[in-house]
Amino acid sequence: MQKKIAALLLILLCIVSIYVGIRSTKEIKIDDKKISKHASQIALITLDGNIYSNLSDGFMDDVNSAENVRKSLLRAFNDPTVNGILLRVNSPGGTVGMSQEIYNIILKNRKLKPVVVSMSDIAASGGYYIAAAADRIYANPGTLTGSIGVIMSTFNVKNLLNNKLDVKAEVIKSGKYKDIASPYKNMSTEERTMLQNMINHTYKQFVDAIAKGRIERDDNYSVKKLALSEDNLRKYADGRIFIGTQAQKLGFVDSIGGLQEAKKGIREIVQKKFGIYRKIPIVQYNSPSGLNLLFSGISSKFNKINTFNNYMPFSTKYPRQPLVIWE
C-alpha cells in the first residue's frame, strides 16, 4: 500500500513539474508602455554559477542559473511594477551563446529600465560579457573580473587508443571537416587555422560587445560612470584577470562597492529617471516559492553532494565548443 501511495505521489509531482515547465517556457514579449510610477519596485536578480542553457524547466532547476536569469530579466522588463533591475553576478563565465543572449536582453532594454550590475566574488569572461551591457557596474575591491577572451579545448586520445589499448576509431563522414577537432585523430594545420579563425571572430564579437555596452554610452544618470577607452579595451582584452580596484582604474567597472552600494546606486537612478522620491523596495525577483522552494532546496543539497561534477572543469563538459570562461 505504501509503495502505491509513493508511486502516485511521484506521478503527481511529475505532472505538476511538467505543467510548471510548460508555463515557464512561454516567451515574454517586452512592452515598453508598461511602466508604473505608483506600485514601484526594483528587481534583484541573482546569477550564480556557470553560464549555459538548461532547458529542463523542472522543480529541480537552480533559480540562479543562467536560463532562469534570462527568463527573470524578460519578466522584469515586462513587469509594470518594476522600474529598475539590479543584477548580482557571481560567475566565471560559460558558453558564448547564452552569455550573448543575456547580454542582448539587457542592452536592448536598458533605456526602458535601468540596469546596475553588482559583482560578487567573480564576474569573469562570460560573467563580464553580461555585466558590460549594464548601465553601471559595481565591483568589490577584490572581485575577480576581466578574462576577456575565448577558449576552446579538445583532447587527442589517438595514441592512447592505438598504442595502449589497441583500439582504432573508424570514422565515416560526409565531408573532410566533419570530424574537425575529433579526439580520435591528430589535428591538421588546415583544421587548426580554421578553428583559430572561428575563435578570432568570436573574440571580436566579445570585444565589440564591450565597446557597445561600455564605451558607446549616452545616458545622463547622475550616478557616476567611468569611461573605458578603446586603447585600454584593446590592450587588456587579452585574457588577463583583474581585481576590482584594477578594473576600475582601467574603466572596466564604474565604482568600487558591494551589494549595498549597488542598491543605493540603482535607487538613485530609478528615482531620478521616473520622478519617484520615496524609498523604492528592492525585491529578490528570481527567488523560488511554494513547491519550487522545496525542490530548489533539494536540488541545492544534491548539487553539493555531487562533488565529482563540481570539481570537473566546465570545459570538459563542453569540449570542441568556444567558451567565454575562466577556470
Phi and psi restraints in degrees (value plus and minus 20) as a CYANA .aco file:
   2 GLN   PHI     -82.3   -42.3
   2 GLN   PSI     -56.8   -16.8
   3 LYS   PHI     -85.4   -45.4
   3 LYS   PSI     -58.5   -18.5
   4 LYS   PHI     -86.1   -46.1
   4 LYS   PSI     -62.8   -22.8
   5 ILE   PHI     -82.8   -42.8
   5 ILE   PSI     -62.8   -22.8
   6 ALA   PHI     -82.7   -42.7
   6 ALA   PSI     -60.2   -20.2
   7 ALA   PHI     -85.2   -45.2
   7 ALA   PSI     -62.1   -22.1
   8 LEU   PHI     -84.2   -44.2
   8 LEU   PSI     -61.4   -21.4
   9 LEU   PHI     -83.0   -43.0
   9 LEU   PSI     -60.0   -20.0
  10 LEU   PHI     -83.6   -43.6
  10 LEU   PSI     -63.1   -23.1
  11 ILE   PHI     -82.8   -42.8
  11 ILE   PSI     -62.7   -22.7
  12 LEU   PHI     -82.0   -42.0
  12 LEU   PSI     -64.1   -24.1
  13 LEU   PHI     -83.2   -43.2
  13 LEU   PSI     -58.1   -18.1
  14 CYS   PHI     -83.3   -43.3
  14 CYS   PSI     -62.8   -22.8
  15 ILE   PHI     -83.3   -43.3
  15 ILE   PSI     -66.0   -26.0
  16 VAL   PHI     -83.1   -43.1
  16 VAL   PSI     -61.0   -21.0
  17 SER   PHI     -82.0   -42.0
  17 SER   PSI     -62.4   -22.4
  18 ILE   PHI     -83.4   -43.4
  18 ILE   PSI     -62.2   -22.2
  19 TYR   PHI     -81.6   -41.6
  19 TYR   PSI     -65.5   -25.5
  20 VAL   PHI     -84.3   -44.3
  20 VAL   PSI     -59.0   -19.0
  21 GLY   PHI     -82.8   -42.8
  21 GLY   PSI     -62.9   -22.9
  22 ILE   PHI     -83.1   -43.1
  22 ILE   PSI     -62.4   -22.4
  23 ARG   PHI     -85.2   -45.2
  23 ARG   PSI     -59.1   -19.1
  24 SER   PHI     -95.7   -55.7
  24 SER   PSI     -36.3     3.7
  25 THR   PHI    -104.2   -64.2
  25 THR   PSI     -28.8    11.2
  26 LYS   PHI     -86.7   -46.7
  26 LYS   PSI     104.8   144.8
  27 GLU   PHI     -93.4   -53.4
  27 GLU   PSI     128.8   168.8
  28 ILE   PHI    -129.2   -89.2
  28 ILE   PSI     106.4   146.4
  29 LYS   PHI    -110.2   -70.2
  29 LYS   PSI     110.4   150.4
  30 ILE   PHI    -103.4   -63.4
  30 ILE   PSI     107.2   147.2
  31 ASP   PHI    -131.4   -91.4
  31 ASP   PSI      91.7   131.7
  32 ASP   PHI     -93.2   -53.2
  32 ASP   PSI     -23.5    16.5
  33 LYS   PHI    -108.6   -68.6
  33 LYS   PSI     -32.5     7.5
  34 LYS   PHI    -112.7   -72.7
  34 LYS   PSI      55.3    95.3
  35 ILE   PHI    -153.2  -113.2
  35 ILE   PSI     105.1   145.1
  36 SER   PHI    -127.6   -87.6
  36 SER   PSI     118.4   158.4
  37 LYS   PHI    -115.4   -75.4
  37 LYS   PSI     -23.7    16.3
  38 HIS   PHI    -118.4   -78.4
  38 HIS   PSI     -75.8   -35.8
  39 ALA   PHI    -117.7   -77.7
  39 ALA   PSI      56.8    96.8
  40 SER   PHI    -117.8   -77.8
  40 SER   PSI     125.8   165.8
  41 GLN   PHI    -175.1  -135.1
  41 GLN   PSI     141.7   181.7
  42 ILE   PHI    -131.5   -91.5
  42 ILE   PSI     109.9   149.9
  43 ALA   PHI    -106.0   -66.0
  43 ALA   PSI     100.4   140.4
  44 LEU   PHI    -116.2   -76.2
  44 LEU   PSI      95.1   135.1
  45 ILE   PHI    -137.2   -97.2
  45 ILE   PSI     111.7   151.7
  46 THR   PHI    -130.8   -90.8
  46 THR   PSI     105.4   145.4
  47 LEU   PHI    -129.3   -89.3
  47 LEU   PSI      96.4   136.4
  48 ASP   PHI    -152.8  -112.8
  48 ASP   PSI     102.2   142.2
  49 GLY   PHI      86.4   126.4
  49 GLY   PSI    -194.3  -154.3
  50 ASN   PHI     -85.3   -45.3
  50 ASN   PSI     127.8   167.8
  51 ILE   PHI    -117.7   -77.7
  51 ILE   PSI      94.6   134.6
  52 TYR   PHI    -182.5  -142.5
  52 TYR   PSI     145.5   185.5
  53 SER   PHI    -106.8   -66.8
  53 SER   PSI     107.1   147.1
  54 ASN   PHI    -149.1  -109.1
  54 ASN   PSI      86.3   126.3
  55 LEU   PHI    -120.7   -80.7
  55 LEU   PSI       1.0    41.0
  56 SER   PHI     -90.3   -50.3
  56 SER   PSI     -59.1   -19.1
  57 ASP   PHI      35.3    75.3
  57 ASP   PSI      21.5    61.5
  58 GLY   PHI    -130.4   -90.4
  58 GLY   PSI    -193.9  -153.9
  59 PHE   PHI     -84.9   -44.9
  59 PHE   PSI     -47.5    -7.5
  60 MET   PHI    -105.2   -65.2
  60 MET   PSI     -13.5    26.5
  61 ASP   PHI     -89.4   -49.4
  61 ASP   PSI     128.3   168.3
  62 ASP   PHI    -101.4   -61.4
  62 ASP   PSI     100.6   140.6
  63 VAL   PHI     -86.6   -46.6
  63 VAL   PSI     -39.2     0.8
  64 ASN   PHI    -116.7   -76.7
  64 ASN   PSI      -9.8    30.2
  65 SER   PHI     -92.5   -52.5
  65 SER   PSI     142.3   182.3
  66 ALA   PHI     -79.7   -39.7
  66 ALA   PSI     -59.4   -19.4
  67 GLU   PHI     -83.3   -43.3
  67 GLU   PSI     -64.1   -24.1
  68 ASN   PHI     -92.2   -52.2
  68 ASN   PSI     -51.3   -11.3
  69 VAL   PHI     -85.1   -45.1
  69 VAL   PSI     -61.7   -21.7
  70 ARG   PHI     -76.6   -36.6
  70 ARG   PSI     -67.0   -27.0
  71 LYS   PHI     -87.6   -47.6
  71 LYS   PSI     -58.7   -18.7
  72 SER   PHI     -84.9   -44.9
  72 SER   PSI     -58.5   -18.5
  73 LEU   PHI     -82.8   -42.8
  73 LEU   PSI     -64.9   -24.9
  74 LEU   PHI     -81.4   -41.4
  74 LEU   PSI     -62.2   -22.2
  75 ARG   PHI     -84.7   -44.7
  75 ARG   PSI     -62.3   -22.3
  76 ALA   PHI     -85.3   -45.3
  76 ALA   PSI     -61.9   -21.9
  77 PHE   PHI     -86.0   -46.0
  77 PHE   PSI     -46.5    -6.5
  78 ASN   PHI    -116.6   -76.6
  78 ASN   PSI     -25.7    14.3
  79 ASP   PHI    -104.2   -64.2
  79 ASP   PSI      98.0   138.0
  80 PRO   PHI     -85.7   -45.7
  80 PRO   PSI     -36.1     3.9
  81 THR   PHI    -110.7   -70.7
  81 THR   PSI     -26.3    13.7
  82 VAL   PHI    -119.0   -79.0
  82 VAL   PSI     103.3   143.3
  83 ASN   PHI    -129.1   -89.1
  83 ASN   PSI     -27.1    12.9
  84 GLY   PHI    -186.7  -146.7
  84 GLY   PSI     142.7   182.7
  85 ILE   PHI    -149.0  -109.0
  85 ILE   PSI     111.2   151.2
  86 LEU   PHI    -132.0   -92.0
  86 LEU   PSI      91.8   131.8
  87 LEU   PHI    -122.1   -82.1
  87 LEU   PSI      95.7   135.7
  88 ARG   PHI    -112.7   -72.7
  88 ARG   PSI      99.0   139.0
  89 VAL   PHI    -134.1   -94.1
  89 VAL   PSI     106.8   146.8
  90 ASN   PHI    -158.0  -118.0
  90 ASN   PSI      65.9   105.9
  91 SER   PHI    -175.1  -135.1
  91 SER   PSI     120.5   160.5
  92 PRO   PHI    -107.1   -67.1
  92 PRO   PSI     -19.9    20.1
  93 GLY   PHI      92.5   132.5
  93 GLY   PSI    -182.2  -142.2
  94 GLY   PHI     152.4   192.4
  94 GLY   PSI    -153.0  -113.0
  95 THR   PHI    -100.1   -60.1
  95 THR   PSI     133.8   173.8
  96 VAL   PHI     -87.5   -47.5
  96 VAL   PSI     -70.4   -30.4
  97 GLY   PHI     -78.1   -38.1
  97 GLY   PSI     -65.4   -25.4
  98 MET   PHI     -90.7   -50.7
  98 MET   PSI     -56.9   -16.9
  99 SER   PHI     -81.6   -41.6
  99 SER   PSI     -62.7   -22.7
 100 GLN   PHI     -86.5   -46.5
 100 GLN   PSI     -57.3   -17.3
 101 GLU   PHI     -85.0   -45.0
 101 GLU   PSI     -64.6   -24.6
 102 ILE   PHI     -89.1   -49.1
 102 ILE   PSI     -60.8   -20.8
 103 TYR   PHI     -75.4   -35.4
 103 TYR   PSI     -67.8   -27.8
 104 ASN   PHI     -84.9   -44.9
 104 ASN   PSI     -58.0   -18.0
 105 ILE   PHI     -80.7   -40.7
 105 ILE   PSI     -64.2   -24.2
 106 ILE   PHI     -88.0   -48.0
 106 ILE   PSI     -68.5   -28.5
 107 LEU   PHI     -83.1   -43.1
 107 LEU   PSI     -60.9   -20.9
 108 LYS   PHI     -90.7   -50.7
 108 LYS   PSI     -41.1    -1.1
 109 ASN   PHI    -139.8   -99.8
 109 ASN   PSI     -17.2    22.8
 110 ARG   PHI     -89.8   -49.8
 110 ARG   PSI     -41.7    -1.7
 111 LYS   PHI     -95.0   -55.0
 111 LYS   PSI     -46.3    -6.3
 112 LEU   PHI     -91.3   -51.3
 112 LEU   PSI     -68.5   -28.5
 113 LYS   PHI    -160.1  -120.1
 113 LYS   PSI     103.8   143.8
 114 PRO   PHI     -82.8   -42.8
 114 PRO   PSI     129.0   169.0
 115 VAL   PHI    -148.5  -108.5
 115 VAL   PSI     109.2   149.2
 116 VAL   PHI    -140.0  -100.0
 116 VAL   PSI     116.0   156.0
 117 VAL   PHI    -124.4   -84.4
 117 VAL   PSI     113.7   153.7
 118 SER   PHI    -133.3   -93.3
 118 SER   PSI      94.0   134.0
 119 MET   PHI    -102.9   -62.9
 119 MET   PSI     115.8   155.8
 120 SER   PHI    -115.6   -75.6
 120 SER   PSI    -142.2  -102.2
 121 ASP   PHI     -88.3   -48.3
 121 ASP   PSI     -62.2   -22.2
 122 ILE   PHI    -168.5  -128.5
 122 ILE   PSI     116.6   156.6
 123 ALA   PHI    -165.7  -125.7
 123 ALA   PSI      52.8    92.8
 124 ALA   PHI    -130.3   -90.3
 124 ALA   PSI     136.5   176.5
 125 SER   PHI      30.6    70.6
 125 SER   PSI    -131.2   -91.2
 126 GLY   PHI     -80.2   -40.2
 126 GLY   PSI     -50.7   -10.7
 127 GLY   PHI     -83.9   -43.9
 127 GLY   PSI     -59.1   -19.1
 128 TYR   PHI     -94.8   -54.8
 128 TYR   PSI     -55.3   -15.3
 129 TYR   PHI     -70.8   -30.8
 129 TYR   PSI     -69.5   -29.5
 130 ILE   PHI     -86.8   -46.8
 130 ILE   PSI     -64.3   -24.3
 131 ALA   PHI     -81.1   -41.1
 131 ALA   PSI     -52.8   -12.8
 132 ALA   PHI     -82.3   -42.3
 132 ALA   PSI     -37.7     2.3
 133 ALA   PHI    -101.2   -61.2
 133 ALA   PSI     -34.8     5.2
 134 ALA   PHI     -96.4   -56.4
 134 ALA   PSI     143.1   183.1
 135 ASP   PHI     -89.6   -49.6
 135 ASP   PSI     -60.4   -20.4
 136 ARG   PHI    -160.4  -120.4
 136 ARG   PSI     128.3   168.3
 137 ILE   PHI    -144.3  -104.3
 137 ILE   PSI     107.9   147.9
 138 TYR   PHI    -129.5   -89.5
 138 TYR   PSI     118.2   158.2
 139 ALA   PHI    -155.4  -115.4
 139 ALA   PSI     126.1   166.1
 140 ASN   PHI     -90.5   -50.5
 140 ASN   PSI     138.1   178.1
 141 PRO   PHI     -75.4   -35.4
 141 PRO   PSI     -55.0   -15.0
 142 GLY   PHI    -125.1   -85.1
 142 GLY   PSI      -9.2    30.8
 143 THR   PHI     -78.7   -38.7
 143 THR   PSI     116.0   156.0
 144 LEU   PHI    -109.1   -69.1
 144 LEU   PSI     103.1   143.1
 145 THR   PHI    -163.0  -123.0
 145 THR   PSI    -190.8  -150.8
 146 GLY   PHI      66.4   106.4
 146 GLY   PSI    -150.5  -110.5
 147 SER   PHI      33.2    73.2
 147 SER   PSI      28.1    68.1
 148 ILE   PHI     -99.6   -59.6
 148 ILE   PSI      91.6   131.6
 149 GLY   PHI     149.1   189.1
 149 GLY   PSI     155.3   195.3
 150 VAL   PHI    -148.6  -108.6
 150 VAL   PSI     120.1   160.1
 151 ILE   PHI    -156.8  -116.8
 151 ILE   PSI     128.0   168.0
 152 MET   PHI    -159.8  -119.8
 152 MET   PSI     114.2   154.2
 153 SER   PHI    -141.0  -101.0
 153 SER   PSI     130.7   170.7
 154 THR   PHI    -168.2  -128.2
 154 THR   PSI     151.4   191.4
 155 PHE   PHI    -140.2  -100.2
 155 PHE   PSI     131.3   171.3
 156 ASN   PHI    -141.0  -101.0
 156 ASN   PSI      83.8   123.8
 157 VAL   PHI    -128.9   -88.9
 157 VAL   PSI      -2.7    37.3
 158 LYS   PHI     -78.7   -38.7
 158 LYS   PSI     -70.3   -30.3
 159 ASN   PHI     -85.1   -45.1
 159 ASN   PSI     -59.0   -19.0
 160 LEU   PHI     -80.5   -40.5
 160 LEU   PSI     -66.3   -26.3
 161 LEU   PHI     -89.5   -49.5
 161 LEU   PSI     -65.0   -25.0
 162 ASN   PHI     -93.5   -53.5
 162 ASN   PSI     -68.6   -28.6
 163 ASN   PHI    -108.4   -68.4
 163 ASN   PSI     -54.8   -14.8
 164 LYS   PHI    -113.8   -73.8
 164 LYS   PSI     -61.2   -21.2
 165 LEU   PHI    -126.6   -86.6
 165 LEU   PSI     -24.6    15.4
 166 ASP   PHI      35.0    75.0
 166 ASP   PSI      24.6    64.6
 167 VAL   PHI    -140.6  -100.6
 167 VAL   PSI     111.8   151.8
 168 LYS   PHI    -143.9  -103.9
 168 LYS   PSI     109.0   149.0
 169 ALA   PHI    -100.2   -60.2
 169 ALA   PSI     112.9   152.9
 170 GLU   PHI    -130.1   -90.1
 170 GLU   PSI      96.1   136.1
 171 VAL   PHI    -134.6   -94.6
 171 VAL   PSI     109.0   149.0
 172 ILE   PHI    -132.6   -92.6
 172 ILE   PSI     101.8   141.8
 173 LYS   PHI    -156.8  -116.8
 173 LYS   PSI     139.0   179.0
 174 SER   PHI    -108.3   -68.3
 174 SER   PSI     -39.5     0.5
 175 GLY   PHI    -169.0  -129.0
 175 GLY   PSI     141.8   181.8
 176 LYS   PHI     -86.1   -46.1
 176 LYS   PSI     -43.6    -3.6
 177 TYR   PHI    -123.7   -83.7
 177 TYR   PSI     -12.5    27.5
 178 LYS   PHI     -82.4   -42.4
 178 LYS   PSI     -50.1   -10.1
 179 ASP   PHI    -128.5   -88.5
 179 ASP   PSI      14.4    54.4
 180 ILE   PHI     -80.7   -40.7
 180 ILE   PSI     116.3   156.3
 181 ALA   PHI      45.3    85.3
 181 ALA   PSI       2.6    42.6
 182 SER   PHI     -85.5   -45.5
 182 SER   PSI     119.2   159.2
 183 PRO   PHI     -92.3   -52.3
 183 PRO   PSI     -28.1    11.9
 184 TYR   PHI    -112.4   -72.4
 184 TYR   PSI     -18.3    21.7
 185 LYS   PHI    -168.7  -128.7
 185 LYS   PSI     142.2   182.2
 186 ASN   PHI     -93.9   -53.9
 186 ASN   PSI     124.3   164.3
 187 MET   PHI    -102.1   -62.1
 187 MET   PSI     110.7   150.7
 188 SER   PHI     -98.9   -58.9
 188 SER   PSI     142.2   182.2
 189 THR   PHI     -81.1   -41.1
 189 THR   PSI     -59.1   -19.1
 190 GLU   PHI     -84.0   -44.0
 190 GLU   PSI     -61.6   -21.6
 191 GLU   PHI     -86.6   -46.6
 191 GLU   PSI     -61.9   -21.9
 192 ARG   PHI     -82.3   -42.3
 192 ARG   PSI     -61.3   -21.3
 193 THR   PHI     -82.6   -42.6
 193 THR   PSI     -62.4   -22.4
 194 MET   PHI     -82.1   -42.1
 194 MET   PSI     -64.9   -24.9
 195 LEU   PHI     -88.5   -48.5
 195 LEU   PSI     -57.5   -17.5
 196 GLN   PHI     -83.2   -43.2
 196 GLN   PSI     -58.8   -18.8
 197 ASN   PHI     -83.2   -43.2
 197 ASN   PSI     -59.5   -19.5
 198 MET   PHI     -84.2   -44.2
 198 MET   PSI     -64.1   -24.1
 199 ILE   PHI     -83.1   -43.1
 199 ILE   PSI     -60.4   -20.4
 200 ASN   PHI     -82.8   -42.8
 200 ASN   PSI     -61.0   -21.0
 201 HIS   PHI     -85.8   -45.8
 201 HIS   PSI     -61.1   -21.1
 202 THR   PHI     -86.6   -46.6
 202 THR   PSI     -59.4   -19.4
 203 TYR   PHI     -80.9   -40.9
 203 TYR   PSI     -61.3   -21.3
 204 LYS   PHI     -81.7   -41.7
 204 LYS   PSI     -59.3   -19.3
 205 GLN   PHI     -80.7   -40.7
 205 GLN   PSI     -60.6   -20.6
 206 PHE   PHI     -82.1   -42.1
 206 PHE   PSI     -71.9   -31.9
 207 VAL   PHI     -83.9   -43.9
 207 VAL   PSI     -62.0   -22.0
 208 ASP   PHI     -82.5   -42.5
 208 ASP   PSI     -56.7   -16.7
 209 ALA   PHI     -85.4   -45.4
 209 ALA   PSI     -60.3   -20.3
 210 ILE   PHI     -84.9   -44.9
 210 ILE   PSI     -62.8   -22.8
 211 ALA   PHI     -80.5   -40.5
 211 ALA   PSI     -62.3   -22.3
 212 LYS   PHI     -87.5   -47.5
 212 LYS   PSI     -59.8   -19.8
 213 GLY   PHI    -100.4   -60.4
 213 GLY   PSI     -56.1   -16.1
 214 ARG   PHI    -124.7   -84.7
 214 ARG   PSI     -53.3   -13.3
 215 ILE   PHI    -113.9   -73.9
 215 ILE   PSI     -62.6   -22.6
 216 GLU   PHI    -108.2   -68.2
 216 GLU   PSI      34.2    74.2
 217 ARG   PHI    -121.9   -81.9
 217 ARG   PSI     112.6   152.6
 218 ASP   PHI    -146.4  -106.4
 218 ASP   PSI      -0.8    39.2
 219 ASP   PHI     -96.3   -56.3
 219 ASP   PSI     140.7   180.7
 220 ASN   PHI    -140.0  -100.0
 220 ASN   PSI      12.2    52.2
 221 TYR   PHI     -83.9   -43.9
 221 TYR   PSI     122.9   162.9
 222 SER   PHI     -90.3   -50.3
 222 SER   PSI     -45.0    -5.0
 223 VAL   PHI     -85.0   -45.0
 223 VAL   PSI     105.1   145.1
 224 LYS   PHI     -81.4   -41.4
 224 LYS   PSI     128.5   168.5
 225 LYS   PHI    -147.8  -107.8
 225 LYS   PSI     128.5   168.5
 226 LEU   PHI    -123.6   -83.6
 226 LEU   PSI     120.4   160.4
 227 ALA   PHI    -101.6   -61.6
 227 ALA   PSI     108.8   148.8
 228 LEU   PHI    -116.9   -76.9
 228 LEU   PSI      98.9   138.9
 229 SER   PHI     -99.4   -59.4
 229 SER   PSI     133.5   173.5
 230 GLU   PHI     -80.8   -40.8
 230 GLU   PSI     -57.6   -17.6
 231 ASP   PHI     -83.4   -43.4
 231 ASP   PSI     -66.4   -26.4
 232 ASN   PHI     -84.5   -44.5
 232 ASN   PSI     -59.1   -19.1
 233 LEU   PHI     -80.2   -40.2
 233 LEU   PSI     -69.9   -29.9
 234 ARG   PHI     -87.4   -47.4
 234 ARG   PSI     -57.0   -17.0
 235 LYS   PHI     -90.5   -50.5
 235 LYS   PSI     -60.4   -20.4
 236 TYR   PHI    -123.3   -83.3
 236 TYR   PSI     -18.8    21.2
 237 ALA   PHI    -107.5   -67.5
 237 ALA   PSI      35.8    75.8
 238 ASP   PHI    -139.5   -99.5
 238 ASP   PSI       0.5    40.5
 239 GLY   PHI      75.5   115.5
 239 GLY   PSI     -30.4     9.6
 240 ARG   PHI     -90.2   -50.2
 240 ARG   PSI     134.6   174.6
 241 ILE   PHI    -125.1   -85.1
 241 ILE   PSI     136.0   176.0
 242 PHE   PHI    -145.4  -105.4
 242 PHE   PSI     139.7   179.7
 243 ILE   PHI    -112.3   -72.3
 243 ILE   PSI     148.0   188.0
 244 GLY   PHI     -74.4   -34.4
 244 GLY   PSI     -64.4   -24.4
 245 THR   PHI     -84.6   -44.6
 245 THR   PSI     -58.2   -18.2
 246 GLN   PHI     -85.9   -45.9
 246 GLN   PSI     -63.5   -23.5
 247 ALA   PHI     -81.7   -41.7
 247 ALA   PSI     -57.0   -17.0
 248 GLN   PHI     -88.4   -48.4
 248 GLN   PSI     -62.9   -22.9
 249 LYS   PHI     -80.5   -40.5
 249 LYS   PSI     -51.5   -11.5
 250 LEU   PHI    -108.8   -68.8
 250 LEU   PSI     -30.9     9.1
 251 GLY   PHI      74.8   114.8
 251 GLY   PSI     -11.4    28.6
 252 PHE   PHI    -100.0   -60.0
 252 PHE   PSI     -43.2    -3.2
 253 VAL   PHI    -149.9  -109.9
 253 VAL   PSI     142.3   182.3
 254 ASP   PHI    -113.3   -73.3
 254 ASP   PSI     -60.8   -20.8
 255 SER   PHI    -161.7  -121.7
 255 SER   PSI     131.5   171.5
 256 ILE   PHI    -114.3   -74.3
 256 ILE   PSI     104.7   144.7
 257 GLY   PHI     148.3   188.3
 257 GLY   PSI     140.6   180.6
 258 GLY   PHI    -114.5   -74.5
 258 GLY   PSI    -176.2  -136.2
 259 LEU   PHI     -83.2   -43.2
 259 LEU   PSI     -58.2   -18.2
 260 GLN   PHI     -85.1   -45.1
 260 GLN   PSI     -61.1   -21.1
 261 GLU   PHI     -86.2   -46.2
 261 GLU   PSI     -58.2   -18.2
 262 ALA   PHI     -85.9   -45.9
 262 ALA   PSI     -57.1   -17.1
 263 LYS   PHI     -81.8   -41.8
 263 LYS   PSI     -63.2   -23.2
 264 LYS   PHI     -82.1   -42.1
 264 LYS   PSI     -61.4   -21.4
 265 GLY   PHI     -84.6   -44.6
 265 GLY   PSI     -67.2   -27.2
 266 ILE   PHI     -87.4   -47.4
 266 ILE   PSI     -55.1   -15.1
 267 ARG   PHI     -82.3   -42.3
 267 ARG   PSI     -64.0   -24.0
 268 GLU   PHI     -83.1   -43.1
 268 GLU   PSI     -62.2   -22.2
 269 ILE   PHI     -83.1   -43.1
 269 ILE   PSI     -68.0   -28.0
 270 VAL   PHI     -85.8   -45.8
 270 VAL   PSI     -62.7   -22.7
 271 GLN   PHI     -79.1   -39.1
 271 GLN   PSI     -64.1   -24.1
 272 LYS   PHI     -98.0   -58.0
 272 LYS   PSI     -53.9   -13.9
 273 LYS   PHI     -86.8   -46.8
 273 LYS   PSI     -60.9   -20.9
 274 PHE   PHI    -127.7   -87.7
 274 PHE   PSI     -17.7    22.3
 275 GLY   PHI      48.4    88.4
 275 GLY   PSI      15.7    55.7
 276 ILE   PHI    -129.5   -89.5
 276 ILE   PSI      96.5   136.5
 277 TYR   PHI    -131.4   -91.4
 277 TYR   PSI     -15.6    24.4
 278 ARG   PHI    -104.2   -64.2
 278 ARG   PSI     148.7   188.7
 279 LYS   PHI     -93.6   -53.6
 279 LYS   PSI     100.7   140.7
 280 ILE   PHI    -110.8   -70.8
 280 ILE   PSI     108.1   148.1
 281 PRO   PHI     -88.5   -48.5
 281 PRO   PSI     123.9   163.9
 282 ILE   PHI    -127.8   -87.8
 282 ILE   PSI     100.2   140.2
 283 VAL   PHI    -135.3   -95.3
 283 VAL   PSI     111.6   151.6
 284 GLN   PHI     -84.9   -44.9
 284 GLN   PSI      93.1   133.1
 285 TYR   PHI    -112.9   -72.9
 285 TYR   PSI     -46.9    -6.9
 286 ASN   PHI    -130.5   -90.5
 286 ASN   PSI      11.9    51.9
 287 SER   PHI    -104.6   -64.6
 287 SER   PSI     125.7   165.7
 288 PRO   PHI     -95.9   -55.9
 288 PRO   PSI     141.5   181.5
 289 SER   PHI    -164.7  -124.7
 289 SER   PSI     140.5   180.5
 290 GLY   PHI      38.9    78.9
 290 GLY   PSI    -153.5  -113.5
 291 LEU   PHI     -84.5   -44.5
 291 LEU   PSI     -52.8   -12.8
 292 ASN   PHI     -80.4   -40.4
 292 ASN   PSI     -55.8   -15.8
 293 LEU   PHI     -83.6   -43.6
 293 LEU   PSI     -63.9   -23.9
 294 LEU   PHI     -80.5   -40.5
 294 LEU   PSI     -70.2   -30.2
 295 PHE   PHI     -95.5   -55.5
 295 PHE   PSI     -45.4    -5.4
 296 SER   PHI     -84.7   -44.7
 296 SER   PSI     -59.6   -19.6
 297 GLY   PHI     -83.8   -43.8
 297 GLY   PSI     -61.7   -21.7
 298 ILE   PHI     -82.8   -42.8
 298 ILE   PSI     -63.9   -23.9
 299 SER   PHI     -81.7   -41.7
 299 SER   PSI     -62.4   -22.4
 300 SER   PHI     -82.1   -42.1
 300 SER   PSI     -63.4   -23.4
 301 LYS   PHI     -86.9   -46.9
 301 LYS   PSI     -57.9   -17.9
 302 PHE   PHI     -83.9   -43.9
 302 PHE   PSI     -62.5   -22.5
 303 ASN   PHI     -83.6   -43.6
 303 ASN   PSI     -55.3   -15.3
 304 LYS   PHI     -89.9   -49.9
 304 LYS   PSI     -54.8   -14.8
 305 ILE   PHI     -90.1   -50.1
 305 ILE   PSI     -55.9   -15.9
 306 ASN   PHI     -99.2   -59.2
 306 ASN   PSI      46.4    86.4
 307 THR   PHI     -90.1   -50.1
 307 THR   PSI     -46.3    -6.3
 308 PHE   PHI     -79.2   -39.2
 308 PHE   PSI     -68.7   -28.7
 309 ASN   PHI     -85.8   -45.8
 309 ASN   PSI     -53.3   -13.3
 310 ASN   PHI     -84.5   -44.5
 310 ASN   PSI     -50.8   -10.8
 311 TYR   PHI    -115.6   -75.6
 311 TYR   PSI     -23.2    16.8
 312 MET   PHI     -98.8   -58.8
 312 MET   PSI     111.5   151.5
 313 PRO   PHI     -78.0   -38.0
 313 PRO   PSI     122.2   162.2
 314 PHE   PHI     -79.3   -39.3
 314 PHE   PSI     -55.7   -15.7
 315 SER   PHI     -84.3   -44.3
 315 SER   PSI     -44.0    -4.0
 316 THR   PHI     -92.7   -52.7
 316 THR   PSI     -42.4    -2.4
 317 LYS   PHI    -104.6   -64.6
 317 LYS   PSI     -39.7     0.3
 318 TYR   PHI    -148.6  -108.6
 318 TYR   PSI      40.7    80.7
 319 PRO   PHI     -90.2   -50.2
 319 PRO   PSI     136.0   176.0
 320 ARG   PHI      38.3    78.3
 320 ARG   PSI      13.1    53.1
 321 GLN   PHI    -157.5  -117.5
 321 GLN   PSI     111.5   151.5
 322 PRO   PHI     -82.0   -42.0
 322 PRO   PSI     113.7   153.7
 323 LEU   PHI    -148.9  -108.9
 323 LEU   PSI     128.6   168.6
 324 VAL   PHI    -132.6   -92.6
 324 VAL   PSI      64.6   104.6
 325 ILE   PHI    -166.9  -126.9
 325 ILE   PSI     130.6   170.6
 326 TRP   PHI    -137.4   -97.4
 326 TRP   PSI     100.8   140.8
